[in-house]
Amino acid sequence: MPDPRVLLLTGKGGVGKSTLAAGTAALAAQRGLRTLVLSTDAAHSLADAYGVPVAAEPTAVADGLWVQQVDAQLRFEQSWAEVQRYLLSVLDVVGVDRVAAEELTVLPGAEEVLALLELHHQARSGRWDLLVVDCAPTAETLRLLALPEALGWYMQRIFPTQRTLLRAFKPVLGRAAGVPMPGDSVLDAVERLHADLRDVRDLLTGPTASVRVVLTPERVVLAEARRAYTMLSLFGYRVDGVVANRVFPGDGADPWRAGWVAAQREVLAEAAASFEGLPLWRSEYRTAEPVGPEELAGLAAEVYGADDPVAPPSGSGPYTVELAEGRAEIGLALPLVARKDVALARNGDELVVTVGSYRRLLTLPAGLARMRIAGARVEDGRLRVRFEERPAQQPGERSGERSGERVT
């Protein structure tokens, strides 16, 4: 079964991404796509945008259009309850109050994480042509989208060893620690959560998924949108376009509005230069807020014009590997950064890429793991790391001496 088209909309809080998400979904439904729109934002503004009550299961709001407010408690019980029961038993032994213990055992960011699991469930259901996701504000979205890969690193490298040791020494550890040790059902629950999040990442970095950034023509908002573009690309997510919302129309009928128009014009020019190669759609400031499927679809039609608002992303994707005899090159989209902004290091079979406060660990294909890094550059918004065969090992040289490399 082919994956449905998945479109995530994100941006700084208050820029109108929920309205644009609701409008994009309504327009797609009018054009014949079976569309579900849901939110990873705890604010849950979609019900207000459509002007209808929304339930924990997909609710029809127009022909071909459904909206869902994820029931985090239900998904939490399905995905985390076994782990929570174990943690509660540990806290009970050490004397933590039951109410406080329940608060302590809630998974941080649980509502957003479980919304991602619901997205995966709906994508695999076969019911939808299009899934539109109203994401949380930018910083939360970046942390959320980085989570599956970070958890995957832990599960692949540390968890198997810990699980083996726990099985071997469980009776001794239990007596020594004085608290119950986790059983197989708890460890299985953690593995299931990891597997589900891994599938979510595969879906969201696949060829049918992309992220759309919403901004308003303000310098602070544009700066955050630029950072989001870079970091989303760093973690392998495709950005397919930018929507500039609340743009003042015309030249301004009075000095106050004329000042706003001039200021926005400068920021929009900067945005066009920053996101060169991506569509930059504009949504004009309206005299009234659009509410309901019809008005929202009309708003989206004006924004996208003749463009297909849900066309699949094009190109090879943010991460590429090119192999040739005795050499190879990894390419990673890193728009809006210079080579001096990127720190690279090699740790065994991993390439460590750091941009600002964000770090990604890229597991190298087997062929590249045996090669050494020959150089790196940032060119046309893309980090390119070259690999070549290692020189023959010299007599007396230990194999581990070349396992760590830092690229300057």
Backbone torsions as a table, in degrees:
resi	resn	phi	psi	omega
1	MET	NA	123.1	-179.4
2	PRO	-67.6	149.9	177.7
3	ASP	-70.3	145.2	174.6
4	PRO	-73.0	164.5	172.2
5	ARG	-69.2	131.5	179.1
6	VAL	-122.2	126.1	-178.8
7	LEU	-127.3	120.2	178.3
8	LEU	-106.4	133.8	176.6
9	LEU	-114.1	128.5	-180.0
10	THR	-139.0	170.0	179.6
11	GLY	165.7	173.3	179.0
12	LYS	-59.5	146.1	179.6
13	GLY	-55.6	133.9	176.4
14	GLY	89.9	5.3	-178.4
15	VAL	-87.1	-7.1	178.2
16	GLY	97.4	22.9	-178.2
17	LYS	-65.9	-33.2	178.5
18	SER	-64.3	-41.1	177.8
19	THR	-63.7	-43.4	179.7
20	LEU	-67.8	-37.6	177.2
21	ALA	-63.8	-46.2	179.6
22	ALA	-63.6	-39.6	-180.0
23	GLY	-69.9	-41.2	178.4
24	THR	-60.9	-43.6	179.4
25	ALA	-65.1	-42.2	-179.3
26	ALA	-64.1	-39.8	179.1
27	LEU	-66.5	-42.4	179.1
28	ALA	-62.0	-40.2	179.0
29	ALA	-64.6	-40.1	177.3
30	GLN	-61.1	-28.4	-178.3
31	ARG	-91.9	11.6	169.5
32	GLY	100.1	6.4	179.1
33	LEU	-92.0	134.8	173.8
34	ARG	-73.1	110.3	-166.4
35	THR	-121.8	132.5	171.9
36	LEU	-118.9	131.2	175.3
37	VAL	-118.3	130.4	178.8
38	LEU	-138.9	172.8	-172.1
39	SER	-128.4	141.0	168.1
40	THR	-101.6	6.4	-179.4
41	ASP	-92.7	125.9	-178.1
42	ALA	-61.8	-18.1	-179.7
43	ALA	-69.1	-26.8	177.8
44	HIS	49.9	66.3	-178.2
45	SER	-88.5	-6.2	-174.3
46	LEU	-63.8	-38.6	178.7
47	ALA	-60.5	-40.0	178.9
48	ASP	-67.4	-38.8	-178.8
49	ALA	-64.2	-41.8	-178.9
50	TYR	-85.1	-14.3	178.6
51	GLY	68.9	30.9	-179.8
52	VAL	-137.7	155.4	173.2
53	PRO	-66.8	143.5	-179.3
54	VAL	-124.3	137.8	-176.6
55	ALA	-106.5	178.8	179.6
56	ALA	-73.5	-18.9	174.8
57	GLU	-106.8	157.6	-179.7
58	PRO	-52.5	128.3	-178.0
59	THR	-116.0	127.2	179.5
60	ALA	-72.7	129.1	177.5
61	VAL	-118.4	-12.5	176.8
62	ALA	-166.5	171.5	178.6
63	ASP	-58.4	122.0	177.3
64	GLY	77.2	3.5	-175.4
65	LEU	-124.8	126.2	176.1
66	TRP	-125.2	151.0	176.8
67	VAL	-131.0	146.3	-176.8
68	GLN	-137.0	133.0	170.7
69	GLN	-104.9	108.7	-171.3
70	VAL	-61.6	131.8	175.5
71	ASP	-84.4	93.4	-175.9
72	ALA	-62.7	-34.6	-178.9
73	GLN	-64.1	-42.6	-180.0
74	LEU	-63.5	-49.1	-179.7
75	ARG	-66.2	-33.0	177.6
76	PHE	-62.1	-44.6	179.9
77	GLU	-63.7	-33.9	-178.7
78	GLN	-76.0	-32.7	-170.8
79	SER	-106.4	-24.0	-169.3
80	TRP	-127.8	-7.8	-171.7
81	ALA	-60.9	-40.9	-178.4
82	GLU	-62.7	-42.1	178.5
83	VAL	-66.8	-42.1	-179.2
84	GLN	-62.8	-40.6	179.0
85	ARG	-60.5	-39.9	178.2
86	TYR	-65.2	-46.3	-179.5
87	LEU	-62.1	-37.0	177.1
88	LEU	-63.4	-38.4	179.3
89	SER	-65.4	-37.2	178.0
90	VAL	-66.0	-47.5	-178.4
91	LEU	-65.8	-31.8	177.6
92	ASP	-64.9	-41.0	-180.0
93	VAL	-62.2	-38.1	-178.0
94	VAL	-88.7	5.1	170.1
95	GLY	89.6	18.6	178.1
96	VAL	-77.8	135.7	178.1
97	ASP	-55.2	141.8	-174.6
98	ARG	-59.3	-44.0	-178.5
99	VAL	-64.9	-44.7	178.4
100	ALA	-63.9	-37.7	179.9
101	ALA	-62.9	-40.7	179.0
102	GLU	-63.2	-36.2	177.1
103	GLU	-67.7	-40.0	-177.5
104	LEU	-68.8	-24.8	-174.5
105	THR	-96.3	6.6	174.9
106	VAL	-77.9	130.6	-179.7
107	LEU	-61.5	124.6	178.5
108	PRO	-57.0	134.1	-178.0
109	GLY	67.2	25.4	-171.9
110	ALA	-58.0	-41.3	-174.4
111	GLU	-63.7	-43.0	179.6
112	GLU	-68.1	-42.7	179.7
113	VAL	-61.4	-44.3	-177.4
114	LEU	-71.0	-26.9	172.8
115	ALA	-64.7	-36.3	175.5
116	LEU	-64.3	-40.1	177.9
117	LEU	-64.7	-37.0	176.6
118	GLU	-66.4	-39.1	176.0
119	LEU	-58.2	-44.5	178.4
120	HIS	-61.8	-43.7	179.6
121	HIS	-60.1	-45.5	-178.7
122	GLN	-68.8	-36.7	179.8
123	ALA	-64.0	-33.1	-178.3
124	ARG	-87.8	-3.9	-176.0
125	SER	-75.4	-21.9	-177.7
126	GLY	79.2	6.6	-176.8
127	ARG	-85.9	-18.5	-166.1
128	TRP	-123.2	145.8	169.0
129	ASP	-88.3	-29.9	-174.2
130	LEU	-143.0	134.8	171.3
131	LEU	-118.4	121.7	177.1
132	VAL	-109.3	128.9	-175.5
133	VAL	-116.1	120.1	173.6
134	ASP	-86.3	102.5	-172.6
135	CYS	-82.5	164.1	172.7
136	ALA	-67.7	168.7	176.9
137	PRO	-53.4	161.3	-165.4
138	THR	-50.8	-51.5	-174.6
139	ALA	-60.0	-44.0	178.7
140	GLU	-65.2	-38.6	179.5
141	THR	-64.4	-41.4	179.5
142	LEU	-63.5	-43.1	178.0
143	ARG	-64.0	-40.4	-178.2
144	LEU	-65.9	-44.9	-177.2
145	LEU	-73.0	-21.4	175.7
146	ALA	-81.4	-17.3	-174.1
147	LEU	-61.7	-47.5	-176.7
148	PRO	-57.0	-41.0	-179.5
149	GLU	-70.8	-39.8	179.2
150	ALA	-63.7	-44.5	178.2
151	LEU	-65.1	-35.8	179.0
152	GLY	-62.3	-39.6	177.8
153	TRP	-60.0	-46.1	-179.8
154	TYR	-63.3	-44.6	-175.4
155	MET	-66.7	-34.1	-176.9
156	GLN	-80.8	-31.2	-171.6
157	ARG	-106.8	-31.1	-173.4
158	ILE	-112.0	-43.8	-173.9
159	PHE	-58.3	-44.0	-179.5
160	PRO	-59.3	-40.2	179.4
161	THR	-66.6	-45.3	179.5
162	GLN	-61.5	-39.8	-179.0
163	ARG	-65.5	-41.9	178.8
164	THR	-62.8	-45.0	178.9
165	LEU	-64.1	-40.1	-179.2
166	LEU	-62.8	-43.0	178.2
167	ARG	-63.1	-39.9	-176.2
168	ALA	-71.2	-37.9	-172.4
169	PHE	-115.2	16.5	-175.4
170	LYS	-54.0	-48.6	-179.2
171	PRO	-60.7	-42.6	-178.8
172	VAL	-67.3	-45.1	-179.2
173	LEU	-62.7	-40.5	-179.8
174	GLY	-60.9	-44.1	180.0
175	ARG	-69.4	-40.0	-177.4
176	ALA	-69.0	-41.4	-177.5
177	ALA	-81.1	-25.8	-178.9
178	GLY	76.8	11.8	178.4
179	VAL	-130.6	156.5	179.6
180	PRO	-66.4	141.8	175.6
181	MET	-89.9	147.6	-179.4
182	PRO	-65.2	138.3	176.7
183	GLY	-87.6	-179.9	-178.5
184	ASP	-61.7	-33.4	-178.4
185	SER	-64.5	-35.6	178.0
186	VAL	-68.7	-46.7	-179.9
187	LEU	-64.9	-36.6	176.9
188	ASP	-63.9	-37.6	179.7
189	ALA	-64.4	-39.9	177.8
190	VAL	-64.8	-40.8	178.9
191	GLU	-65.4	-38.2	178.1
192	ARG	-64.6	-42.3	178.8
193	LEU	-61.2	-42.7	177.7
194	HIS	-61.9	-44.7	-178.7
195	ALA	-62.3	-40.8	179.6
196	ASP	-65.2	-43.4	-179.8
197	LEU	-68.1	-33.3	175.5
198	ARG	-63.9	-41.3	177.6
199	ASP	-65.0	-36.6	176.9
200	VAL	-61.3	-45.3	179.9
201	ARG	-62.9	-42.9	178.2
202	ASP	-58.8	-39.3	178.8
203	LEU	-66.1	-48.1	-172.4
204	LEU	-77.1	-17.1	174.6
205	THR	-102.5	4.8	-179.4
206	GLY	-79.0	178.3	-173.6
207	PRO	-72.8	-11.7	-179.2
208	THR	-102.0	4.0	-175.9
209	ALA	-118.5	149.0	176.1
210	SER	-158.2	166.1	178.6
211	VAL	-115.2	141.0	176.8
212	ARG	-120.4	129.2	-176.3
213	VAL	-96.4	130.1	177.4
214	VAL	-108.0	134.4	178.2
215	LEU	-141.9	167.2	168.3
216	THR	-113.4	153.6	-174.1
217	PRO	-74.0	69.1	176.9
218	GLU	-132.0	144.1	-172.9
219	ARG	-63.7	-40.2	179.8
220	VAL	-64.4	-42.1	-179.8
221	VAL	-67.1	-41.9	178.7
222	LEU	-62.1	-40.8	179.3
223	ALA	-59.9	-42.0	178.5
224	GLU	-67.8	-38.3	178.7
225	ALA	-63.8	-38.4	177.7
226	ARG	-63.1	-44.6	178.2
227	ARG	-62.9	-41.0	179.4
228	ALA	-61.0	-41.8	179.1
229	TYR	-58.8	-44.9	179.5
230	THR	-64.5	-48.5	-173.9
231	MET	-71.6	-36.5	175.2
232	LEU	-60.8	-41.4	178.1
233	SER	-66.4	-39.6	178.6
234	LEU	-55.2	-40.6	-177.3
235	PHE	-91.3	10.1	170.4
236	GLY	90.0	15.3	180.0
237	TYR	-98.7	138.1	-179.1
238	ARG	-83.3	130.7	171.4
239	VAL	-101.3	122.5	-172.8
240	ASP	-105.9	-2.3	179.7
241	GLY	167.7	172.0	-177.1
242	VAL	-133.0	138.3	175.0
243	VAL	-114.2	120.6	173.8
244	ALA	-92.0	114.5	-173.8
245	ASN	-103.2	154.6	176.7
246	ARG	60.3	49.4	176.7
247	VAL	-88.1	127.4	178.7
248	PHE	-68.6	130.3	179.2
249	PRO	-79.1	155.0	171.3
250	GLY	70.1	-167.7	-178.0
251	ASP	-96.5	-5.6	179.2
252	GLY	97.8	126.4	-178.1
253	ALA	-88.2	-9.3	-180.0
254	ASP	-145.9	163.9	-175.8
255	PRO	-57.7	-37.6	-178.1
256	TRP	-62.0	-51.5	-178.4
257	ARG	-70.0	-35.0	178.1
258	ALA	-60.3	-36.7	176.9
259	GLY	-64.4	-41.5	177.7
260	TRP	-65.0	-42.6	-179.9
261	VAL	-60.5	-44.2	-179.4
262	ALA	-64.9	-42.8	-179.5
263	ALA	-64.7	-42.5	179.6
264	GLN	-66.3	-36.2	-179.7
265	ARG	-60.5	-40.0	178.2
266	GLU	-64.8	-44.0	-179.0
267	VAL	-66.8	-39.2	178.8
268	LEU	-64.4	-35.0	176.4
269	ALA	-65.8	-40.5	176.6
270	GLU	-64.5	-39.4	179.4
271	ALA	-63.6	-42.4	179.7
272	ALA	-61.6	-38.5	178.3
273	ALA	-71.7	-38.4	-178.2
274	SER	-66.3	-40.2	-175.5
275	PHE	-107.2	35.2	179.9
276	GLU	-55.5	133.6	-177.9
277	GLY	96.2	-13.4	176.6
278	LEU	-108.5	149.1	172.9
279	PRO	-62.4	138.2	173.6
280	LEU	-120.2	97.8	-179.7
281	TRP	-88.0	153.2	-178.3
282	ARG	-123.2	138.3	176.1
283	SER	-121.0	114.7	-176.1
284	GLU	-73.8	149.6	175.0
285	TYR	-60.5	131.4	-178.8
286	ARG	-106.3	158.9	178.9
287	THR	-77.0	-17.6	179.0
288	ALA	-144.6	151.1	-179.2
289	GLU	-75.8	130.0	178.2
290	PRO	-73.6	131.0	179.3
291	VAL	-134.1	134.6	179.3
292	GLY	100.4	153.9	-176.3
293	PRO	-56.9	-41.7	-176.6
294	GLU	-65.4	-49.2	-178.7
295	GLU	-66.0	-38.6	-179.9
296	LEU	-67.1	-40.3	177.0
297	ALA	-63.8	-37.9	177.1
298	GLY	-63.4	-41.2	176.2
299	LEU	-59.8	-47.9	-178.7
300	ALA	-63.2	-38.1	179.4
301	ALA	-62.0	-38.9	177.6
302	GLU	-68.2	-38.3	-177.5
303	VAL	-66.4	-49.2	-172.4
304	TYR	-87.3	-18.1	178.1
305	GLY	57.2	-126.9	-177.9
306	ALA	-82.2	-7.1	-178.9
307	ASP	-74.5	149.9	172.8
308	ASP	-80.9	114.5	-173.9
309	PRO	-69.3	-15.3	-177.8
310	VAL	-126.2	27.5	176.8
311	ALA	-61.7	139.0	179.2
312	PRO	-60.1	147.1	179.1
313	PRO	-64.1	148.9	-179.1
314	SER	-107.7	172.2	177.5
315	GLY	92.5	179.0	-174.2
316	SER	-85.7	-7.4	-179.3
317	GLY	98.7	166.3	-174.6
318	PRO	-68.3	-24.5	-173.0
319	TYR	-123.6	125.1	-179.8
320	THR	-134.3	153.2	175.3
321	VAL	-130.5	124.5	178.0
322	GLU	-116.0	124.8	-177.3
323	LEU	-112.2	140.7	174.5
324	ALA	-144.7	171.8	-176.6
325	GLU	-62.8	113.9	175.7
326	GLY	78.1	1.3	180.0
327	ARG	-153.9	167.3	-178.9
328	ALA	-160.6	164.5	176.7
329	GLU	-143.6	132.6	173.1
330	ILE	-100.7	134.8	175.2
331	GLY	-118.4	133.4	179.1
332	LEU	-135.8	122.0	179.5
333	ALA	-62.3	123.2	176.3
334	LEU	-139.3	72.6	-177.7
335	PRO	-67.6	150.9	172.1
336	LEU	68.3	22.3	174.4
337	VAL	-128.3	155.6	174.5
338	ALA	-104.1	166.4	-178.6
339	ARG	-58.7	-33.6	-178.0
340	LYS	-68.5	-18.3	-179.9
341	ASP	-84.5	-6.7	-173.9
342	VAL	-112.2	129.2	173.3
343	ALA	-107.1	131.9	-178.9
344	LEU	-122.9	139.8	174.4
345	ALA	-146.3	156.7	178.2
346	ARG	-115.8	129.2	177.5
347	ASN	-131.7	94.2	-178.0
348	GLY	63.7	-121.3	-179.5
349	ASP	-94.3	19.5	-179.9
350	GLU	-119.4	142.4	170.8
351	LEU	-105.0	121.9	-176.9
352	VAL	-99.8	115.6	-178.9
353	VAL	-112.6	122.2	-179.1
354	THR	-121.3	127.7	175.0
355	VAL	-130.1	113.8	-176.3
356	GLY	61.0	-128.2	-179.2
357	SER	-93.8	5.6	-178.4
358	TYR	-106.3	139.8	-179.1
359	ARG	-134.0	136.8	176.5
360	ARG	-125.3	135.9	176.2
361	LEU	-102.5	113.9	179.9
362	LEU	-100.2	117.0	176.4
363	THR	-75.9	122.9	-175.8
364	LEU	-77.3	142.4	172.2
365	PRO	-57.3	156.2	-175.0
366	ALA	-54.4	-40.2	-178.7
367	GLY	-64.0	-37.0	-178.9
368	LEU	-79.0	-28.3	-178.6
369	ALA	-60.9	-24.6	-179.9
370	ARG	-88.0	-7.2	-178.3
371	MET	-97.4	169.3	174.2
372	ARG	-108.7	156.9	177.7
373	ILE	-76.5	125.0	-178.5
374	ALA	-97.2	-17.6	-179.4
375	GLY	163.6	169.3	-179.7
376	ALA	-151.4	150.5	177.5
377	ARG	-153.2	158.2	170.7
378	VAL	-110.1	121.0	-173.8
379	GLU	-140.0	126.2	178.9
380	ASP	52.8	44.2	176.1
381	GLY	73.0	22.2	-176.8
382	ARG	-138.5	129.4	173.6
383	LEU	-79.6	127.7	179.3
384	ARG	-122.3	120.2	-178.6
385	VAL	-114.2	121.6	-177.8
386	ARG	-95.8	141.0	177.4
387	PHE	-124.1	149.5	174.6
388	GLU	-146.2	164.0	-178.8
389	GLU	-60.4	143.7	177.2
390	ARG	-72.8	147.4	172.2
391	PRO	-62.6	156.6	178.9
392	ALA	-58.6	139.0	-179.0
393	GLN	-65.3	132.7	-178.3
394	GLN	-81.2	150.4	178.5
395	PRO	-56.6	133.4	178.7
396	GLY	86.7	-8.6	179.7
397	GLU	-83.9	130.8	179.6
398	ARG	-81.5	144.3	-176.2
399	SER	-64.2	-27.5	-177.9
400	GLY	-77.4	-9.1	-174.8
401	GLU	-67.8	-20.6	-177.4
402	ARG	-108.8	13.0	-174.4
403	SER	-73.2	-23.6	179.9
404	GLY	-111.7	132.4	179.5
405	GLU	-137.0	139.7	171.8
406	ARG	-119.6	130.2	-176.2
407	VAL	-99.8	128.2	-179.1
408	THR	-112.1	NA	NA
